[in-house]
Amino acid sequence: MKFDTPATTNPIDQLKVVGKPTPRVDGPLKTTGTAPYAYERHDVAPDAVYGHVVGAGIAKGRIASMDLEAARAAPGVLAIVTARNAGKLGKGNMNTARLLGGPAIDHYHQAVALVVATTFEQARAAAQLVRITYERTPGKFDLQAEKAGAQLPKPTPFAGPPESKVGDFAGAFAKAPVQFDATYTTPDQTHAMMEPHATTAQWEGNKLTVWTSNQMVDWSKGDLAKTLGIPKANVRLVSPFVGGGFGGKLFVRADAVLAALGARMVKRPVKVALQRPLIANTPRTGGGDDPAHPHRHRPRRQDHCHRARRLERQPARRFGGDGGEPDAPAVRRRQPAHHHAARGARPARGQRAARTGRGARHDGAGDRHGRNGGEAGHGPGGVPHRQRHAGRPGEAGPSVLAAPAGAVPAHRRRAFRLEQAQRAAGAGARRQLAGGHGRGGGLPQPT
């Protein structure tokens, strides 16, 4: 966005609204907990029943068989929606995959069934009884391997040109007296809003009303009608409050379609909320950060007057061909000096677990994919590196003091000893110890 013309009558240009402490219309309702969200519309659908989604267990292939006998016989079950009994379904303009899979499977965790029951617990328990066998087919899950054959998308009025360039990067980089060429890897990111994708659906004759969490009402109203094969005029989509979306709720998702199908089948309102794993594995055409390897070239001169930079998007993750969870990206992080010095003196995993009292989860806790590894700057199980090597506050743990003599500078050893003493001494003793450390008064105190 460029502001290269004088401000006009536009209130944004004149900063009459932007930058001022204007109360939000929905602020009081949200902060007092009285805002009715999509899954909580007891006022309009007091007799709603619950649907639980069954996601595909492979990434590409077909459903060979689906055994629903045990699930249908489970307590409280009213109906089970599948592609076999849902009728002909279309695909919305904004969707990259069908919102109800079967028999063909388009992606991992694609919705393939909805179990509708009187209570949420009954629906969830019965969904575990659905037995599905698959016929796997080869797929392309390694984005890095497919990069060479990738094609630029066609330009659209909404997205603009698929590629934009400013200046002559190649020429500037070739002439730069100092060149810096490195590849940085970032992990995949997905939406994790507090409110999941959720919908309560109700039919009145051939008219459908959905109370859902959605950021683009008209788009989703049209796509929902197209998917169900009914006129757009017969769909009413209500979304007064959104508990977080980050662009992930721009389009209609499986919760809305399945809630509508379930409500039509049992002839009463049905509410559906996507489980967290299904949210993370929902393909989208926008509203999320794809895996990326920003590749930066930084030619520099001493006067910093000549610079060039290129960002090249590359895949950061590789998805297993068995349709299972994605593999972890290889991310190299720079660690503090004491981390490297202490690596040779670290005790075995069992000793570390016993020393810290954390049990097996101290080093074995994985993320949502069951892998070891946490957020950036963290070690296995998301435990900060400093905490992993120094133990809990008040505990000694392995430290740089165990490193070979001369491996760590003296000032670092002194600083680390002081840090351990401060952690064990508590807040009051910490201030006293740091304040009397050396003639200069020691470390700066927290305010």
N, C-alpha and C positions, 0 to 999 in steps of 0.2 A: 504494500500500500504506500503510495507516494502522495504527499501533500505539497504539490508544486503549484497550486493556484490559491488565490486569497480565499479566506472564509466567506461563505455566502449565508443564505438564510437557513442552511442546514443546522439544526441544533447541536449535532455532533461536532461540526466544524467550529461552532462558537462556544463549545464546552459549557453549554447551559445544563446538560444532564451528566455527561461523562465527567468523572472526577469529583462529583459532589456526593455527600452522604445521603443519598435518596433511599428511604426505606423500601424494601422489597414488598410487593403485594402479598406474597405467600410467606413472608418471613415469620410473622406471629404464629401462623398455623403450624409451620414446620418446627419451630423452636418449642412449641408447647405440646407437640405430639398429637395434635388434633387434625392434621392434614390426612385425608383418606387416600391411601395409596392403592394401586391396582389390585393387589391381593387381599385387601382389607375392606372391600365394598359390601360390608354386611348391611348397610342401609338400603342398598338397591337390590341385593341378591342374598337375603337372609337364609335361603334354603339351598345355597350352593354346595355342591359336592366337589371332590378333589380328584385331580388327575396327576399321575406320575409318569414321566417320560422314560422310555427305554431307548438307549442310544446304541448305535451299531458298534460292534466289537472289532471291525476291520476297517481299513482305509479305502479299499477298492475291491469290488467283487459283486456277488449276488447272494441273496438269501436262498439257501437250499431248502430249508424247512423251518417252520416256526410252530412249536408245541405250546398251545395256550390252555390245555386242559386243566393243569394244576392251578394256574392263575385264575381261571374262570371259577373254579370251585372254592377259591379262598374266601374267607369271611368278608362281607361287605362289598364285594366286587359287583359293579353294575354293568360294566361294558368294557371292552378292549378294542381300541381303534387301531387298525392297521391299514396299509395300502390296499389290502384285499377287500375290505368292507367300507372304505372311506369314500368310494366313488371316484369319478374322474377329477383330478386336480391339475391345475395349471401351475405356472411359475411366475412370480412377480417380476416386474421390470428391474427392480433393484436387488434381486436375489441372484447369487451365483450358483446356488444349488437348490434342489427341491427341498421343501421344508418337512416333508414326510417321505422317507426313503422306503424302497421295496418295490419289486424284488432287487432292483439295482441299487448298489450302495455307492454314493458319491464321495463320502469322506468319513473319517473316524468320528464316532459319536453323533452321526446323523440320526435324528429321531426316526425310529422304525415302528414304534408302538406307543400308545397311551393307555394306561390302566386307570379306569375311573372307578372310584369306590366312595363309600359314605364318609370315611375319615381319611385324613392324610396318611396316618400310620397304616391303615388297611391297604391303601393304594400302593404305598411304597413296598410293603411286605409282599403283596401279590406280584409286583413288577419283578421281584427277585426270582419268581417262579417261572417266568417266561423263558423257554429254552429255544435257542436259535442256533442253527448250524449254517455255516457260510461256505461259499465257493470263492476262494481268493483268486484274483487276477493281478498280474503285474501292474505296478503303478510307478509314477515318477515322483519320488519324495525327496530327492537330493537337489536342492535348489542350486547349489554350486555346480553340480554336474550338468544341469540343464541351462546354465547361464549363457553358454556360447550360442545356443539356438534360440534364445529369447528374442522376441520381436517387440518393437515399440508399439504401444496401443495407438489406435486412430484418434486424431484430435476431435474433441467434442466442444460444443458451446459452453458446457458447464465446467469441464476440467481444463480447457484450453489446449495448447500444444503439448505433446508428450515430453518434449525435451526443450530446454531453453539454455542458451549460452550467452555470456556477456564477455566481450573482449577476446583476445587471442591468448588462451592459456598455454597452448603448446609452444608458441613463440616466446612468451615471457619466461616460461620455465626453462627452455633451452638456453636462454641468454643469462639466466640468473647466475651470479658468481658463486652462490652457496645454495645447494639444493638439499631438501629434506624430504625423504620418501618413506612412508611407513603406513602400515595397515592396522587399524584399530577395530576390534570386534566388540559388538554389543549384543546382549541377549535379546531374545524375543520378548515382546510385551503384549499384554492383553488387558482387556477391560476388567476392572475389579470394583465396580461401583457397589455401594452398600445395598441398594435395592436391586435384586436380580431382574432379569426379563420375566415379567409376570403379567397375567391376563385373567380377568373374569369375564366369561361370555354368556350371553342369554339370547334366546330366540323368542320372538313373538310373531307367530305365523312364519312368513318368509322374510321377516325383518330381523337383522342381527345387530346387537349392541355389544361392543367389547369395551370394557374398562381396562386399559392397558397402560404400560409405561413406555411412552414413545415421544420422540423429539420432532418428528415430521408427520403431522397428523394426516395431511392430504395425500402425501406419497403412500403412506401405509394403508390408508383407507382404500385407495385404488388397487394396490397390490393384494390386499386381503380379498377384495371382491374378485380380482382376476384369478387368484389361486383357487377360490371356492367355486368359481364359475357362476357368480350371481351379479346382478347389476350393482354398480357403485352406489346408486341411490338407496339401495336396501341395506347399506352398511352405515352404522353410526359408531364412530370411534371417539372415546372420551379419555383424555389424558391431562387432567388439570395439574397433576404433580408428578415430577420425575425425581426419584431418589438417586440421581447420578446417572450419567450416560456416557460422557466422553466421546460421543459420536457412535457408540455401539448400539444406540437405540434410534438411529436415524431411519431404519427400515423395519418392516414387519418381520417377526421371527417365528420360530416354531411354536412358541407358547401361545400366540394368538390363533394360529391356524388350528392347532390341536384342541385348544379350549373350545373353539367354535364347532369343530367336528364332534367332540365329546358331548357338548351341550345338545347338539342336534340328535345325537344317538340316544341319550338318556332322557331327553325332553325336560331338562331342568338346567339351571345355571351350573357351570363348571369353572373351577379356577385352576390354573396351571402356572407353576413357577419353574423355570429351568434350573437344574442343578448346576453348581459351580463348574464342574468339569465340562458340562455341555456348553456352557457360556464360553469357556476358553477355547473350545474346539469348533465354534461356529464360524464358518467362512463368511467374510464380509467384503464388500466392495469399497468400504471407506470407514473412517472413524477408528483407526488404530494404527499403531506403529508396527511396520513389518520388520523382520530381522534385517539388520544392516551391518555392513562393514564400511564405515566411512574411510575412504582411502585418501590421505592428505599428502599433497606435495607442497612444501613450504620453502620456496627459494627466498633467501634473505640477503640483504646487504647491511653493512654496519649502520647505515643511516636509516634503516627500516623504511625506506621510501619505495622499495620495489618488492612487491609481494604477489604471489599467485597461489591460488588454492583450488583444489578440485575435490569434490565429494563424489565418490562412486559407490552406489548402493549395491551391496552384495549380500547373499544369504548368510545368516549367522548360525543356522541350525540345520541339521539333517534329520529327516523323519524316517524312522525305520520302515522297511518295506513290508514288515509283517502286520502293519496296521496298528501297532502298539503306540505307546507314548513316545514323543520326540526324544532324541538323544540330547544330552547337555552340550551346549556350545563350548568350544575350547577358548577360554578367556584367560589371558595372561595378565596377572596383576603385579604391580610393583610393591614389594613388601618393605617394611622398615628394616634397618640394618640389623637390629637385634633378632629379628625373625630368622634371617639367613644364618646368623652366627649360631643360633640355638638349634638349628634343624638337626645337626648331627648328634645332639645330646638329648633329643626328645625321647621319652620312654615309650614303651609299646602301648598299643591301644588299650589293652586291659589295665595296664598300670595307670594310664591317664584317667580312665573311667573310675578306677578305685580311688585315685588321689582326689579327684574333684567331687566324688559322690554323685555323679550324674548317671551312672550306669551305662548301659550300651548306647543310650541316646546322646551321650555327650559328643561322640564323634560319628554316630550312625544315623542321626535324624536326617532324613532327606526332605526335599521340597514336595510339592504336590504330585510330582511324577515319581516319587520314591527314589530320587537320586540323592547322592551325597552332594552337598553344595548349597550355598545360600546366596544372599544378595551380594552386590559388589562390596568388596572390603571385608567379606566374611569368609569363614572356612566352612568345612562340612557341617551341615545342620544349621547354617546361618549363625554360628557362634563367632563373634569377632575374633580376629587373629590374636589380638593382645590378650583377650580373655582366655583363649584356648591355651596359650603358652604361659600365662601368669596365674592361671587358676581363678577361682572365685575371689571376690574381694575378701581380704583377710587371710587368704591361703597363699602359701609360697609358690608351689607349682614350679615347673622347669623355667629357667631364665637364662639370660646371657651370662650369668655368673658361672654357669656350667660349661661355657665354651672354652676352647683351648686358650691358654695364656697368650695375650697379644692379639687375639682375633678381634677384640672389640676395644676401641679407644678407651682410655681411662675416664674421660669425661662422660662417655655414654654409660660406663659401668656405675659411676657415681650417681648419675641421673636416674638410672634404673633402680638402684638401691633405695634412693630417696622415694621414688614412686611406690615401691613395694611397702616401704615403711609408712608412707602416707595412707595407703589403702587399708593397712591393718590397724592404724592408730585411731581412725574415726575423724569426724569433722573437727572437733576441738583440738585434738592433738596434731592434726594435719596443719592447722594454721600456726600452731606454736612451733612445730618442727621446721616448716618451710620458712617462717619468719626469722628463725635464728640460724639458718643455714648460710654460713659464710659471712663475710663482712658486708657484702652487698645486699643482705636482706633476703636472699633466697629467691624462690620462684614467685611470680605474681599470684596474688590471691584472688579467688573467685569473688565476684560481687553479687 
